[in-house]
Amino acid sequence: MPRENKAVCLAMGVAVVVLSTMKQIDADTAVTILGIGVACAGISLLEQK
């Protein structure tokens, strides 16, 4: 399970960068997507213990 969480975290970050560069995402949506990525990173870190 931790590998999937890390992959989602990375994918969310890349998606925000790409969409922001293309001017296809607003700030509210970008923050929401990054929040999902951070949550997945946190879950992954919790599962390591």
C-alpha positions in Angstrom: 0.0 0.0 0.0 2.7 2.6 0.7 4.0 2.4 -2.9 0.6 3.4 -4.2 0.3 6.3 -1.8 3.7 7.6 -3.0 2.7 7.2 -6.6 -0.5 9.2 -6.0 1.4 11.9 -4.2 3.9 12.2 -7.0 1.2 12.2 -9.7 -0.8 14.9 -7.9 2.3 17.1 -7.7 3.2 16.6 -11.4 -0.5 17.2 -12.5 -0.6 20.5 -10.6 2.7 21.7 -12.2 1.7 20.7 -15.7 -1.8 22.1 -15.5 -0.5 25.3 -13.9 2.1 25.7 -16.7 -0.6 25.3 -19.2 -2.9 27.8 -17.4 -5.6 25.2 -17.1 -6.1 25.1 -13.3 -7.1 27.7 -10.8 -5.5 28.2 -7.4 -8.4 26.6 -5.4 -8.3 23.4 -7.4 -4.5 23.3 -7.3 -4.5 23.6 -3.5 -7.1 20.8 -3.3 -5.1 18.5 -5.5 -1.9 19.2 -3.6 -3.8 18.5 -0.3 -4.8 15.1 -1.6 -1.1 14.4 -2.5 0.1 15.5 1.0 -2.6 13.4 2.7 -1.3 10.4 0.7 2.2 11.1 1.7 1.1 11.3 5.3 -0.7 8.0 5.1 2.4 6.5 3.6 4.6 7.8 6.4 2.2 6.5 9.0 2.2 3.0 7.5 6.0 2.8 7.7 6.0 2.6 11.5 
